């Protein structure tokens, strides 16, 4: 990594995890679903993952039903001080986390004062170390009572999420600076309501579109609350959108039209709907697709990660330039990482991503932060525990944390770039 790279002094260098993926001991719509579906997910694993190059090394875990139950997870709820020490050891000055709604409001209208105090202590522990929290309010998990009311499929339920957000602003607003209302609304709507991979396992494009609409409404309501709240007026608020980068592989008119169409369908449509209610763009990036005609076809020479996804981190530069040109809002990379159990690709991914951000900054793009996904190895939703994104490896039997070589490298680079 070149010593000539320059980043803004207040640039937010960080990493992150969501509550459900790391805390353990939860009771929400996901934990209920996990227990009901663990055996089925394990039985289907050879059909879902059997063609991956690393199948022989993951098969045993992927075929084990326990892999699909979050359970104790990696015990971050109790060990967060230890994990924050690792952030401090790496020299990171920010951390993306989430506040678990099901802990705060386990029953409708019943606020848990003890859990509110837990998160207050948690956020203050970060700030004591000079680490800025980037807090997400909805990261794929819902209280059971809210899911039983129909979740975000019903517009009238949006008010309950707004009430939760208002409670967080009232109780914890002084501890917050950056708030992400909703993580990846398009992914949640697609996986839960169209493709049926996540709870509640619906397969309806109409339901998915309805949920996406209501998530946009929810974001706007929470943004308005923040602007009108004495507790949250100073907060910087956004929605984290998963952005896939599409680019043309040739100059054919149909290729260029398809590229524009895919970008608008997956990225532009949602971002245009919320940009007036966003203080910055929160962007989750992991994949890019080269278009030929009406289809995506990436080069067969591209290296793949453990999930079989093509790796093109260098294209983050072009994505950032496009987003800046279209929206003219400060941009935070809210999630960016690579599934890599052997830790053999992560340093190269980080090098390419950091260089891409630097080139974008030099071109005039206002990039304000980078949250690597993830800090800890964690529970990866319907794939369970065999997927390893962490800068820190976790032995789930002993809960011992080990900073990987990529984590050490990232820390060294961040310390140099922060001088």
N, C-alpha and C positions, 0 to 999 in steps of 0.2 A: 504494500500500500504506500503510495507516494507521500513524501513528507510535505509536498507543496499544496495538498488539499486544504482548503479553508472553509469553515462552516461558521455561521453566526454564533456569537458568544452565548446567546440564550437558547440555542438549539436544544430540543428535548431528545436526548439519547435514552432509549429505554428498552423494555421488554414487557411481556404481559402474559396473563392467563385469565380465564373467566372463573367465576366462583364455582360453578358446577363441575368444572374440569379438575379442580384442585382441592377444594375445601374438605369434602367428605362430610358424612353425617347429615345429608339433606333429605328432605321429603318434599318433592314437587312432582309435576306431571311426568318428568323424565324418569325419576327414580321408580315411580309406579310402573311405567312402560318397560323399563329395563328388566324388572323382575318378571314381567309377563312374557317378554320376548327373548330373553337371553338364550334359551335352548334353541329357538328357531334361528337366531342370528348365527349361533355356533354351527348349526347343521348346514346353513347356507354358505358358510365361509369358503369352502373349496370352489364354489361356483362364482362367488364374488371376487375372490382374491387369488384363485389358483393359477392364473396366468401371469401373475407378477413374477419378476425375476428373483425376488427374495422369498418366494413362497416356502421353500424348504426351511428357511430360518424362522418364519413366523407361523407356520402351520400349527404347531402344537398349541401356541397361545390363542391363535385365531379360532381354533376348533373347541376351545374351552369355554363353556357358558359363563364362567366367572369373569372372563375378559370383558363381558358386556354389561357388568354391574358396577356402577361407580363406587358404591360402598364407602370405605374410608378414603378413597381416592389417594392423594398423596399427603393428606393431613395438614394442608396449608392453614386451615382454620385455627389450629393450635400451634403450628410451627411457623407462623408468618414472620416472627422476629428473626428467626434463623434465615428465612428466605430473603428478607430485606437486608440482612447483613451481606448476603451474596451480591445483591444489587449494589450496595455500597462498596464492596470489594472490587467490583468491576468498574466502578466510577460512573455508574449510570445516574442520571438526574431525574428520571421519570419512570413511572410504572403504570401500565394499563391493567386495571382490575375491574371487577363488577360487584355490585351490591345485590345480594340474592333476595328478591322480592318475597319468596316463600319463607324466609327467616323473619323478615320485617313484619309481614302480615300473614301469618300462618292460617288464620281464619278471617273471613270477610269482616272488615271493620275493626279487627282486634290487633292493635299494634303491640309488638313485643319490645318493651323498653330495654330489656337486657341485650337483645340483638342490636338495637340502635346504638347502645353504648359500646358494644363490641366493635362495630364499624367505626365509631368515633375514635376509639383507642387505636384501631388499625390504621386509620388515615393519619392520625397524629404521629404514629410510629414512623410512617413514611416521611412526613414533613420534618420530624426531628433529625432525620438523616439528610435533609436537603433534597429529598426526592419528591417531585410533583406527581400527585395522583391524576391519572386520566381514567375517570370512572364511568362505566357503562351501567345503565339502568335495566335494560332487557337484553340478555344474551342467551336466547333460545329456551329459557326455562320459565315456567309459570307456576304460581301457587295452584294446588289441586282444586281449590274452590273456584278459581277463575277459569280453569280449563273446563270444569263441569258446567259453568255458565255459557260455554261456547267459545271461550277465549277471544281472540281477535277476529274470529269469523263474524261476530256480531258488532256492529258499529256502536250500539248502546253500551257495550262493555269498555269502550275506550276510556270512559270517565273514571273507571277504577284504576287504570294505569296512571292517569293524570293525578288522581288522589295520592297514589303511592309516590309519584315524583314530587308532588307538593310537600308531602311529609318529609321526604329526604332533604329537600331544599330548606325546610323549616328547621329540621333537627341538625343537619350536617352541612348546611350551606357554607358555613365559615371555614370548613375544612377542604372545600372543593375549589377547583379553578377551571378544569376542563371536564365537561360532561358529554358523554355520548348517549343519546336517548335510546337508540335501538341498534343492535348489531346485525348487519347483513339481512335487511328485510326481504330482499329477493330470494336469498338462499333459504330462509326460514319458510317463506310461502311455497317455494318450489318443493323442498324436501318433505314438508309436512302435509301439504294439501294437493300437490299435483303428482309427484312421483311416489308418494306414500312411504318414504323411507324412515321418516321420523314421526313421533306422535303428533296428531291423532291418526296417522296412516290413511289419509284420504287420497283419492286419485281423481281430482276434479279440477280442471283448468279454471272453471268459473269460481270455485271456492278459493283457489290460490290467488286469483286476481282480486277477489273481494278482501281477502286477508291483507294483501299488499296495500290496497287502498286504505284500509283501516290503520295499518301501521304508519302510513304517511300522515294520516289525520292525527294519530297519536303523537307523532313527532312534533307536528305543528302546535298542538295543544300544549305540550310540555315546553316548547320554545316560548310560547306566549306567556305561560306561567312564570318562566324564568325572568322574562323581561319586565313583568309586573310585580315581581316578588322582592320585598326588601331584603330577603335572605339570599337571593340568587341573581340579582340584577347585574352583578359584575362578572358572572360566570360566562365562559365561552362554551357554546353549545353546538353540537353537530349530530349527525346520524352517520354511523359507519357503513359505507357501501362497499360490497365486494365488486371490484372492477376488474373484468377481464379485458386484456388489450387485444384488439383486432387490427390486423394490418394486411394490406394487399400483397399478394405474391407476384402479381403481374399488373400490366396497365389496362387490361381488358375492362370495358365499361361495366359489364355485369359483375366483375370482381370488385370494382370500386363501389358500386351501388350496394352490393351485398355487405361489404365491409362497413359502410356507413350505416346500413340497416341494422346489423348485429350490434354495433356500438350503441346506436340509439335505443334499441330494444333492451339490452342488458345493462346499459350504463346511463346514457343521456336522459332517458325518459324520467327516471326516478330523481336524478340529480337536479334536473330542471324544476321538478315539482317542489324541492325542498331548499334550493339555494338561497332564497330570500329569507328563509328561517334557519340559516346556518351561519355561524360566525367564522367557521373554517370548514374545509372539506376533510372528512376522515375517510381515508381510502385503505381498503384491504386488497393487497395485490399478491398473487402467486402464479398466475398463468397467462400466457399469450397465445394467440392463434393466428397463423398465416392463412389468408383466404385465397382460394383459387376458384373462380366462378362462384357457385353458390355453396361451396363446401370449405371446411377448414382442413388444411393438410400441412402439418408441420414437418420439418425436415427429419428424415429417419436418422440423421446424425446427431440429433439433439440428445443430451444426457437426460435421464429420467430420475425422479426421486423415488422413494420407497412406495409411494402410492401409484406409481406409473404415470405421473404428470410430467410433461416436458418442462425442462428448466430453461427459462429465458429471463433471468433477473436483469440483464443489461437493458432490456426494453422498458424498464421503469422510467428511464430518462424520457423516452418519447411519450409515455403515458402522462407523466407529470406536465410536459409541455402542452399536450392536448388539453388536459384538464384546466390548466392555467389560462390558456387561450379562450376556452369556452366559458369559464365561470369567474375568473379573476378573484378567487378567494384563496387565502392562505391554505396550504395543504399539509396535513399530518398523515404520514404513513402509519396507520393505526394497527396494521397487522401485515407481516411480511416474513415468511420463513420457509423452511424446507424440511420435509419428512426424511430423516437421515439417521437411522439407528447406529450406523458405524461411525458417524461424525466425520465422514470422508469427503463430503461435498459442502458442508455448511460454511466453512471459511471462504471457499470460492464464491458461494452465494452472497455472503456478507460483503466481500470485496467488490463484487459486481454491483450490488445494490447501493453501497456507499458511493462508489464512483459515479453511478448513474445519477444519484441525488446531487452530487457535486456539479456534474455537467449541467443539470437542470438549473441549479442555483446560479451558475455562471451565465446562463441564458436569460436570467431575469425572473425565473419562477420563484415564488415565495414559499419555500418548504420550511416548515417550522418544527418538524419532529419526526422521529422514526422509532416505532415500537416493534421490536423483533418478536416474532411468534415462534417459540414461546420461551418464557424463562425456564419453566419446569417441564419435564416429561409429564404428561397428564392424560386424562380420560378424553379420547377423541370421538365422542358421540357414538354413532352406530357402528364405529370401527373398534371402539374399546381402547385397550391399553397397548396393543402391539405397535402402534404408530408413535414414533419418537421425534418430536419437534424441539425438545428442550436444549437450551444452552447448558442446562443442569440435568444430569441423569439422576433418577430417583430409584433406589432399591425399595420396592413396595413391601417387602417383608420386614426390613429393618427401618425403613423411611430415611435411610442415610442419603444425603445429598452429595453429589460429586460434580464439581465444575468441569465441564468438558473442555478439551483443547480449544474448541471454537469459542466457548465462553471466555476463556483466558485471552484469546486473540482479540475478540471484540472489546473486552475491557481495556487492553493495551492501546488499541486504536482510538477508542473513545477518549481515554485520558490524554492522548497526544493531540487529538483534534479539539479538545476542550480548553487547551492552554491559551 
